[in-house]
Amino acid sequence: MKKFNIKGEEYRVIKDYKDFYFCVSEFGFNFKRIPKLVRVK
């Protein structure tokens, strides 16, 4: 389970999403292209 801390909010990837890694490397965290990210409370 991959987790990320973005602007003080913790997120996790609920499913291995191919486009995710591309977005991280090319655009940073672009939530419009990462529908599988969910916020962890």
C-alpha positions in Angstrom: 0.0 0.0 0.0 1.6 3.2 -1.1 1.0 6.3 0.9 1.7 10.0 0.2 1.6 13.1 2.2 0.3 16.1 0.2 -0.1 19.5 1.7 -0.3 18.0 5.2 -3.0 15.5 4.1 -2.3 11.8 3.9 -3.4 9.9 0.8 -3.2 6.3 -0.2 -3.5 4.4 -3.5 -6.4 1.9 -3.2 -5.6 0.3 -6.5 -2.4 0.1 -8.6 -3.3 2.7 -11.2 -1.0 2.7 -14.3 -1.5 6.4 -15.0 -0.5 7.3 -11.4 3.2 7.0 -11.8 3.2 8.8 -15.1 1.4 11.7 -13.5 3.8 11.9 -10.6 6.8 12.0 -12.9 5.4 14.3 -15.5 3.0 16.6 -13.7 3.4 16.0 -10.0 0.2 15.2 -8.1 -2.6 16.0 -10.5 -5.8 14.7 -8.9 -7.9 14.9 -12.1 -5.7 12.2 -13.5 -5.5 10.1 -10.3 -9.0 9.0 -9.5 -7.8 6.1 -7.4 -6.3 8.3 -4.7 -8.3 8.6 -1.5 -7.7 10.7 1.6 -6.9 9.0 4.8 -8.3 10.5 7.9 
